[in-house]
Amino acid sequence: MAPTALLSVSNKEGLLPLAKALTNNHGFKLISSGGTAQLLEEASIPVTRVADYTGAPEILGGRVKTLHPRIHGGILAKRKDPKHQSELETLKINEIDLVVVNLYPFQETVVNPNVSWESAIEKIDIGGPTMVRAAAKNHAFVTILTNPNQYEDYIKALNDKTLNEEKRCQFALQAFEHTASYDIAISKWIAERKQSNDSPWLSSLALKQSLRYGENPHQKASWFSHPNEGWGAAKQLLGKELSTNNLLDLEAALGTIREFGYAIDGVNSKQSKAAAVVVKHTNPCGVATGNSLKQALKSALDADRVSAFGGIVALNRAVDSETAIELKTLFLECVVAPNFDTEAIEILSEKSNLRLIQLNSTAINSAERKNIRSILGGILVQDQDDEEVNTNDWLQATKRYPSNLERLDLDFAWRVVKHVRSNAIVVVSGQQTLGIGAGQMNRVGSAKLALEAAGEKAKGATLASDGFFPFDDTVRLAAEYGIKAIIQPGGSIRDKDSIKACDELDISMVMTGKRHFLH
């Protein structure tokens, strides 16, 4: 008996070549409905309408088409079970060997913030997920395809006669991931519309891939992600598979670069300066802005080229050829940017191990804005520390006011220090980090690291601290290196000591009233 394929897709990409290969080269009979059947008929590809196959018309405006025993019996029947086979014969149900289904475009519909409740609800697929899950459950005998990018692989397996249960199981896993992410999108949208405090996103992320290992080779690791949001929607253009540490560093780099604006879907904005961030072990080691992306990148690398070696780079504009050439001057693990032009990709392809990650602003902005960390037996969930900086809230605490240039650098330093592990100190001049002290058990220790790294360049520079000064010792140390302006949260019972020291040493101090601890 000829094999049977059921085709019912919202995304018609690649459908006709697949259908022709199935019918012309492998003798499949096709069953279809709605717009899929119409497209096949217009292409003169033989197809049987679902309503003709089941003997039951489509009803309720198309809401009920494939929910029928002749469809689901043909998908779910075990081929080696005599009782199943007897029931199929009695009920005149044909076995269905291939199911090709992708779902109504719910995610694409609700991207529009003004979409009506009724319009969104109508884009919730019912029959599609049912067929997908049925075929995936019965993958021992049935193949399920849910994405056009699978078609070529499937046809190749047919041609090579390598379509086995293991291959069908791979397709089944992808199918369950497909329906899981679909359900997440629906529940998340409804929760947001109804202002629910529940977050179905937390517990229902799909497995994107098993990673080679965790932070160390003896640790197993897996990456769970929403396929259409955040890093799950990123495109890797070049390089080796991403590792756990790559992803952690990329997340840290992205959080920092977004402080300086991020090109909307790869289109550079004139409203924000070009910016570059270099991250090592989740801490920024070089951050700079510039009139061009190349200039910003060079300044960020020059801030600490020793630490930048083997680092992660984030850029806030589309990468051009000049920037690509600068990226080649140092060994780097990963580069993330809104876009890469063709010439830049060609230049960087010479570095075979460099991972290029394209992540657009839509994928970033649609992602859940929660910070989630595990503890023994549970998780901690908090809002992201991503409120926009409001300089109007700053308190001028000292007699000396910062100059206009110093105030720009204070703003820059404050944006960077929030992304450095506490205790954190950042020294900045000319929109470039000169020294960064991270993760020390006391604030003076972090200040020493940052100021020693800045060296002579610290003269006339600015300094930012993520937490308040409990004593005036950091101020006095900063003065020894020539720091002229300081920004810190304030709030210590001994703020007056630090203010007095600044006035004595002719240093300007601004207090933000907000701290940025990062553990």
C-alpha positions as CSV (number, residue, x, y, z in Angstrom):
1,M,0.0,0.0,0.0
2,A,1.3,3.5,-0.9
3,P,2.4,5.6,2.1
4,T,0.2,8.5,3.2
5,A,1.1,12.0,4.2
6,L,-1.1,14.5,6.0
7,L,-0.1,18.1,5.2
8,S,-1.6,21.1,7.0
9,V,0.7,24.1,7.4
10,S,0.4,27.7,8.3
11,N,3.9,28.5,7.0
12,K,3.8,27.4,3.4
13,E,7.6,27.8,2.8
14,G,9.1,24.8,1.1
15,L,5.7,23.0,0.9
16,L,5.5,22.5,-2.9
17,P,9.0,21.1,-3.3
18,L,8.3,18.7,-0.4
19,A,5.0,17.6,-1.8
20,K,6.4,17.0,-5.3
21,A,9.3,14.9,-3.9
22,L,6.8,12.9,-1.8
23,T,4.4,12.2,-4.7
24,N,6.8,12.0,-7.7
25,N,9.8,10.2,-6.1
26,H,8.3,8.2,-3.2
27,G,4.7,7.4,-4.2
28,F,3.0,9.2,-1.3
29,K,-0.7,9.9,-1.3
30,L,-1.5,13.3,0.1
31,I,-4.3,14.4,2.5
32,S,-4.8,18.1,3.2
33,S,-7.3,20.8,4.0
34,G,-7.9,24.6,3.8
35,G,-5.2,26.8,2.3
36,T,-2.7,24.0,2.2
37,A,-4.9,21.8,0.0
38,Q,-5.7,24.8,-2.2
39,L,-2.0,25.6,-2.8
40,L,-1.4,21.9,-3.7
41,E,-4.3,21.9,-6.1
42,E,-3.2,25.1,-7.8
43,A,0.2,23.4,-8.4
44,S,-1.5,20.4,-9.9
45,I,-0.3,18.1,-7.2
46,P,-2.7,15.2,-6.5
47,V,-4.3,15.7,-3.0
48,T,-7.4,14.4,-1.2
49,R,-9.3,17.0,0.9
50,V,-9.7,16.0,4.6
51,A,-13.4,16.4,4.4
52,D,-13.6,14.0,1.4
53,Y,-11.3,11.5,3.3
54,T,-13.3,11.6,6.5
55,G,-16.7,12.0,5.1
56,A,-17.3,14.8,7.5
57,P,-17.5,18.4,6.4
58,E,-15.4,21.2,7.9
59,I,-17.6,22.9,10.5
60,L,-17.7,25.9,12.8
61,G,-16.0,28.2,10.4
62,G,-13.0,25.8,10.0
63,R,-12.6,25.3,13.8
64,V,-13.2,21.5,13.3
65,K,-11.5,19.9,10.3
66,T,-9.0,17.2,11.3
67,L,-10.5,16.2,14.7
68,H,-11.8,12.9,13.4
69,P,-11.1,9.1,14.1
70,R,-10.0,8.5,10.4
71,I,-7.3,11.1,11.0
72,H,-6.1,10.3,14.5
73,G,-6.7,6.6,14.2
74,G,-4.4,6.6,11.1
75,I,-1.8,8.5,13.0
76,L,-1.9,6.7,16.4
77,A,-2.3,3.1,15.3
78,K,0.5,0.8,16.3
79,R,1.7,-1.0,13.2
80,K,2.7,-4.2,15.0
81,D,-0.4,-4.4,17.2
82,P,-2.9,-7.0,15.7
83,K,-5.8,-5.4,17.6
84,H,-5.0,-1.9,16.3
85,Q,-4.7,-3.3,12.7
86,S,-8.0,-5.1,13.0
87,E,-9.8,-2.0,14.1
88,L,-8.3,0.0,11.2
89,E,-9.5,-2.6,8.8
90,T,-13.0,-2.7,10.3
91,L,-13.4,1.1,10.3
92,K,-11.7,1.5,6.9
93,I,-9.0,3.8,8.3
94,N,-5.7,4.1,6.4
95,E,-2.4,4.4,8.2
96,I,-0.8,7.9,8.0
97,D,2.9,7.7,7.8
98,L,3.9,11.3,7.7
99,V,2.4,14.4,9.3
100,V,3.6,17.8,8.2
101,V,2.0,20.5,10.5
102,N,3.0,23.9,11.7
103,L,0.6,26.0,13.8
104,Y,-1.5,29.1,13.4
105,P,0.8,32.2,13.8
106,F,-0.2,33.1,17.3
107,Q,3.2,34.5,18.2
108,E,3.3,36.7,15.1
109,T,-0.2,37.9,15.8
110,V,0.3,39.0,19.4
111,V,3.5,40.9,18.5
112,N,1.1,43.7,17.7
113,P,0.3,45.3,21.0
114,N,-3.1,46.5,19.7
115,V,-4.3,43.1,18.6
116,S,-7.8,42.4,19.9
117,W,-8.6,39.6,22.3
118,E,-10.9,38.0,19.8
119,S,-8.3,38.1,17.0
120,A,-5.6,36.6,19.1
121,I,-7.9,33.8,20.5
122,E,-8.8,32.8,16.9
123,K,-5.1,32.2,16.2
124,I,-4.9,29.5,18.9
125,D,-4.6,26.3,16.9
126,I,-6.5,23.2,18.2
127,G,-6.4,20.5,15.6
128,G,-2.7,21.3,14.7
129,P,-1.2,20.6,18.1
130,T,-3.4,17.5,18.5
131,M,-2.0,16.1,15.2
132,V,1.6,17.1,16.1
133,R,1.4,15.4,19.5
134,A,-0.3,12.3,18.2
135,A,2.4,11.8,15.5
136,A,5.2,12.6,17.9
137,K,3.8,10.1,20.5
138,N,3.7,7.4,17.8
139,H,7.1,8.2,16.3
140,A,8.0,4.6,16.4
141,F,5.9,4.4,13.2
142,V,5.1,8.0,12.1
143,T,7.3,10.9,11.1
144,I,6.3,14.4,12.3
145,L,7.7,17.5,10.6
146,T,6.9,20.9,12.2
147,N,9.4,23.3,10.5
148,P,10.3,23.8,6.8
149,N,14.0,23.6,7.7
150,Q,13.4,19.8,8.4
151,Y,12.1,19.0,4.9
152,E,15.4,18.6,3.1
153,D,16.7,16.4,5.9
154,Y,13.7,14.2,5.7
155,I,13.7,13.8,2.0
156,K,17.4,13.0,2.1
157,A,16.7,10.3,4.7
158,L,14.0,8.9,2.4
159,N,16.4,8.9,-0.6
160,D,19.2,7.3,1.4
161,K,16.9,4.8,3.1
162,T,18.1,6.0,6.5
163,L,14.8,7.1,8.0
164,N,14.7,5.0,11.2
165,E,13.1,5.2,14.6
166,E,16.0,7.2,16.0
167,K,15.6,9.8,13.2
168,R,11.8,9.9,13.8
169,C,12.5,10.4,17.6
170,Q,14.6,13.4,16.8
171,F,11.8,14.9,14.8
172,A,9.4,14.0,17.6
173,L,11.5,15.9,20.2
174,Q,11.5,19.0,18.0
175,A,7.7,18.6,17.6
176,F,7.1,18.6,21.4
177,E,9.4,21.6,21.7
178,H,7.3,23.3,19.0
179,T,4.0,22.7,20.8
180,A,5.5,23.6,24.2
181,S,6.8,26.9,23.0
182,Y,3.4,27.6,21.4
183,D,1.6,26.9,24.6
184,I,4.1,29.1,26.5
185,A,3.4,32.0,24.1
186,I,-0.4,31.6,24.6
187,S,-0.3,31.4,28.4
188,K,2.2,34.2,28.7
189,W,0.1,36.5,26.5
190,I,-3.1,35.7,28.5
191,A,-1.3,36.2,31.8
192,E,-0.1,39.6,30.6
193,R,-3.5,40.6,29.4
194,K,-5.1,39.6,32.6
195,Q,-2.3,41.1,34.7
196,S,-1.6,37.7,36.3
197,N,1.4,37.4,38.7
198,D,2.0,33.9,37.5
199,S,4.8,33.4,35.1
200,P,4.3,30.2,33.0
201,W,7.5,31.1,31.1
202,L,9.5,30.0,34.1
203,S,8.5,26.4,34.2
204,S,7.9,25.7,30.6
205,L,11.0,26.6,28.6
206,A,11.8,24.1,25.9
207,L,15.2,22.4,25.7
208,K,17.2,24.2,23.0
209,Q,20.3,22.0,23.2
210,S,22.4,19.9,25.4
211,L,25.7,21.7,25.9
212,R,29.1,20.0,25.8
213,Y,29.5,20.6,29.5
214,G,28.8,23.2,32.2
215,E,31.2,25.8,33.7
216,N,33.7,22.9,34.0
217,P,34.2,19.7,31.9
218,H,32.9,17.4,34.8
219,Q,29.6,19.3,34.9
220,K,26.7,18.3,32.6
221,A,24.6,21.2,31.2
222,S,21.5,21.9,29.1
223,W,20.2,25.1,27.6
224,F,16.5,25.8,27.9
225,S,15.1,28.7,26.0
226,H,12.1,30.2,24.3
227,P,12.8,29.7,20.6
228,N,11.5,33.2,19.6
229,E,12.8,35.3,22.5
230,G,16.2,36.4,23.7
231,W,19.2,34.1,23.0
232,G,16.9,31.4,21.8
233,A,16.1,33.6,18.8
234,A,19.8,34.5,18.1
235,K,21.4,33.4,14.9
236,Q,24.9,32.0,15.1
237,L,26.6,32.9,11.8
238,L,30.1,31.5,12.4
239,G,32.1,29.5,14.8
240,K,31.9,26.5,17.2
241,E,29.0,25.5,19.3
242,L,28.3,27.9,22.2
243,S,29.3,26.7,25.7
244,T,27.8,27.4,29.1
245,N,30.5,30.0,29.9
246,N,30.0,31.6,26.5
247,L,26.3,32.1,27.2
248,L,26.9,33.5,30.7
249,D,29.5,35.9,29.3
250,L,27.3,36.9,26.4
251,E,24.4,37.6,28.8
252,A,26.7,39.9,30.8
253,A,28.0,41.6,27.7
254,L,24.5,42.2,26.3
255,G,23.3,43.7,29.6
256,T,26.2,46.2,29.6
257,I,26.0,47.2,25.9
258,R,22.3,47.9,26.2
259,E,23.1,50.7,28.6
260,F,24.3,52.6,25.5
261,G,21.4,51.9,23.1
262,Y,21.0,49.0,20.8
263,A,20.4,49.3,17.0
264,I,16.7,48.5,16.2
265,D,16.7,45.3,14.2
266,G,20.2,46.0,12.9
267,V,19.5,49.5,11.7
268,N,21.9,51.9,13.3
269,S,20.3,54.8,15.2
270,K,21.8,58.3,15.2
271,Q,20.4,58.9,18.7
272,S,23.0,56.8,20.4
273,K,26.8,56.7,20.0
274,A,28.6,53.6,18.9
275,A,29.6,51.5,21.9
276,A,31.6,48.4,22.6
277,V,31.9,46.1,25.6
278,V,34.5,43.4,26.3
279,V,33.6,40.9,29.0
280,K,35.8,38.3,30.7
281,H,34.3,35.9,33.3
282,T,31.0,37.9,33.3
283,N,32.8,41.2,34.3
284,P,33.4,44.0,31.8
285,C,37.1,44.6,31.4
286,G,36.8,47.3,28.7
287,V,33.9,49.6,27.7
288,A,34.0,52.6,25.4
289,T,31.9,54.7,23.1
290,G,33.0,56.4,19.9
291,N,32.0,58.3,16.8
292,S,32.3,55.0,14.9
293,L,31.9,51.4,15.9
294,K,35.6,50.7,15.0
295,Q,36.7,53.6,17.3
296,A,34.5,52.4,20.1
297,L,35.8,48.8,19.8
298,K,39.5,49.9,19.6
299,S,39.0,52.0,22.8
300,A,37.3,49.1,24.6
301,L,40.1,46.7,23.7
302,D,42.8,49.2,24.5
303,A,41.3,49.7,27.9
304,D,42.8,46.3,28.9
305,R,44.1,44.2,26.1
306,V,45.6,41.7,28.5
307,S,42.2,40.9,30.0
308,A,40.4,41.2,26.7
309,F,42.4,38.2,25.3
310,G,39.9,35.3,24.9
311,G,37.0,37.6,25.9
312,I,33.5,38.2,24.7
313,V,32.6,41.4,22.7
314,A,29.2,43.0,22.5
315,L,28.6,45.8,20.0
316,N,25.5,48.1,19.7
317,R,25.6,48.7,16.0
318,A,25.8,46.6,12.8
319,V,29.3,45.4,12.3
320,D,31.0,46.7,9.1
321,S,34.3,45.7,7.5
322,E,36.4,48.2,9.4
323,T,35.1,46.9,12.7
324,A,35.7,43.4,11.5
325,I,39.3,44.1,10.8
326,E,39.7,45.5,14.3
327,L,38.1,42.4,15.8
328,K,40.8,40.3,14.1
329,T,43.6,42.1,16.1
330,L,43.0,39.9,19.2
331,F,41.9,36.4,20.0
332,L,38.2,36.5,21.0
333,E,35.7,33.8,21.8
334,C,32.4,35.4,20.7
335,V,31.0,38.6,19.2
336,V,27.4,39.6,19.5
337,A,25.8,42.5,17.6
338,P,22.5,43.5,16.0
339,N,23.8,42.6,12.5
340,F,26.9,41.9,10.5
341,D,27.3,43.0,6.9
342,T,28.4,40.5,4.2
343,E,31.9,41.8,4.0
344,A,32.4,41.7,7.8
345,I,31.3,38.1,7.8
346,E,33.7,37.2,5.0
347,I,36.6,38.9,6.9
348,L,35.8,37.2,10.2
349,S,35.2,33.8,8.6
350,E,39.0,33.5,8.5
351,K,38.9,33.1,12.2
352,S,37.3,29.6,12.2
353,N,36.7,29.3,15.9
354,L,35.2,32.8,16.5
355,R,31.5,32.6,17.2
356,L,29.5,35.4,15.6
357,I,26.0,35.9,17.1
358,Q,23.4,38.1,15.5
359,L,20.7,39.1,18.0
360,N,18.2,41.7,17.0
361,S,16.3,44.1,19.3
362,T,13.0,42.4,18.7
363,A,14.3,39.2,20.2
364,I,15.7,41.1,23.2
365,N,12.6,43.2,23.8
366,S,10.2,40.3,23.7
367,A,12.1,38.3,26.3
368,E,10.9,37.9,29.9
369,R,12.4,40.7,32.0
370,K,13.1,38.6,35.0
371,N,16.4,37.5,36.6
372,I,16.3,33.9,37.7
373,R,18.9,32.0,39.7
374,S,18.8,28.6,41.3
375,I,19.4,27.8,45.0
376,L,19.3,24.5,46.7
377,G,15.8,23.1,46.2
378,G,14.4,26.2,44.5
379,I,14.8,29.4,42.5
380,L,15.0,33.1,43.1
381,V,13.1,35.4,40.8
382,Q,13.6,39.1,40.7
383,D,13.1,42.0,38.3
384,Q,16.0,42.9,36.1
385,D,18.1,45.9,37.3
386,D,17.4,47.7,34.1
387,E,15.7,51.0,35.0
388,E,16.7,53.9,32.9
389,V,19.3,56.3,34.4
390,N,17.7,59.5,35.5
391,T,20.3,62.1,36.2
392,N,17.7,64.5,37.6
393,D,17.5,62.3,40.7
394,W,21.2,62.7,41.5
395,L,22.3,64.8,44.5
396,Q,25.2,67.2,44.3
397,A,26.9,66.4,47.6
398,T,30.0,68.5,47.5
399,K,31.1,72.1,47.0
400,R,32.8,71.4,43.8
401,Y,30.5,70.6,40.9
402,P,31.5,68.3,38.1
403,S,32.3,69.9,34.7
404,N,30.2,69.0,31.7
405,L,32.7,66.4,30.5
406,E,33.0,65.0,34.0
407,R,29.3,64.7,34.2
408,L,29.2,62.7,31.0
409,D,31.9,60.4,32.3
410,L,30.0,60.0,35.6
411,D,26.9,58.9,33.7
412,F,29.0,56.5,31.6
413,A,30.8,55.1,34.7
414,W,27.5,54.6,36.5
415,R,26.0,52.7,33.6
416,V,29.1,50.4,33.6
417,V,29.6,49.8,37.4
418,K,26.1,48.2,37.7
419,H,27.3,45.4,35.5
420,V,30.5,44.7,37.5
421,R,30.4,42.1,40.4
422,S,30.2,43.7,43.8
423,N,32.2,45.2,45.4
424,A,32.6,47.2,42.2
425,I,34.7,50.3,41.3
426,V,35.1,51.7,37.8
427,V,37.5,54.5,36.7
428,V,36.5,56.3,33.5
429,S,37.8,59.1,31.3
430,G,36.7,60.2,27.9
431,Q,33.9,57.6,27.8
432,Q,36.4,54.8,28.2
433,T,37.0,52.6,31.1
434,L,40.6,52.9,32.5
435,G,40.4,50.4,35.4
436,I,37.8,48.1,36.8
437,G,37.9,46.5,40.3
438,A,35.4,43.6,40.7
439,G,34.3,41.2,43.3
440,Q,36.5,42.1,46.2
441,M,35.5,41.5,49.8
442,N,36.0,45.2,50.7
443,R,35.5,48.4,48.6
444,V,39.0,49.7,49.1
445,G,40.4,46.5,47.7
446,S,38.3,47.0,44.5
447,A,39.3,50.6,44.3
448,K,43.0,49.7,44.5
449,L,42.6,47.3,41.6
450,A,40.8,49.8,39.5
451,L,43.1,52.7,40.3
452,E,46.3,50.7,39.8
453,A,45.0,49.5,36.4
454,A,44.3,53.1,35.4
455,G,47.7,54.3,36.7
456,E,48.7,57.7,35.4
457,K,45.6,58.0,33.3
458,A,43.5,58.3,36.5
459,K,44.6,61.9,36.9
460,G,41.5,64.0,36.2
461,A,39.3,60.9,35.7
462,T,36.1,59.9,37.3
463,L,35.3,57.0,39.7
464,A,32.0,55.1,40.2
465,S,31.1,52.8,43.1
466,D,28.2,50.4,43.0
467,G,27.6,50.8,46.8
468,F,28.0,53.5,49.3
469,F,31.3,54.4,51.1
470,P,31.2,53.3,54.8
471,F,34.3,55.3,55.4
472,D,36.3,58.1,53.7
473,D,39.2,55.7,52.9
474,T,38.2,55.2,49.2
475,V,37.9,58.9,48.7
476,R,41.4,59.5,50.0
477,L,42.8,56.7,47.9
478,A,41.1,58.1,44.8
479,A,42.6,61.5,45.5
480,E,46.1,60.0,45.6
481,Y,45.6,58.9,42.0
482,G,44.2,62.3,40.9
483,I,40.5,61.4,40.6
484,K,38.4,64.6,40.3
485,A,34.8,63.4,40.3
486,I,33.1,60.5,42.1
487,I,29.6,58.9,41.8
488,Q,28.2,56.6,44.4
489,P,24.7,55.8,45.9
490,G,25.1,57.5,49.3
491,G,23.1,56.3,52.2
492,S,25.8,55.5,54.7
493,I,25.5,56.8,58.3
494,R,29.0,58.3,57.6
495,D,28.3,60.0,54.3
496,K,29.4,63.3,55.9
497,D,32.9,61.9,56.3
498,S,33.2,61.1,52.6
499,I,31.7,64.5,51.6
500,K,34.1,66.3,54.0
501,A,37.1,64.5,52.5
502,C,36.0,65.4,48.9
503,D,35.6,69.0,49.9
504,E,39.0,69.0,51.5
505,L,40.6,67.3,48.4
506,D,38.7,69.4,45.8
507,I,36.8,66.4,44.4
508,S,33.3,66.5,43.2
509,M,30.9,63.9,44.5
510,V,27.4,63.0,43.2
511,M,25.1,60.7,45.0
512,T,22.5,58.7,43.1
513,G,20.3,57.4,45.9
514,K,20.3,54.0,44.2
515,R,22.8,51.2,44.6
516,H,23.6,48.5,42.0
517,F,24.9,45.4,43.8
518,L,25.5,42.4,41.5
519,H,26.2,39.1,43.2
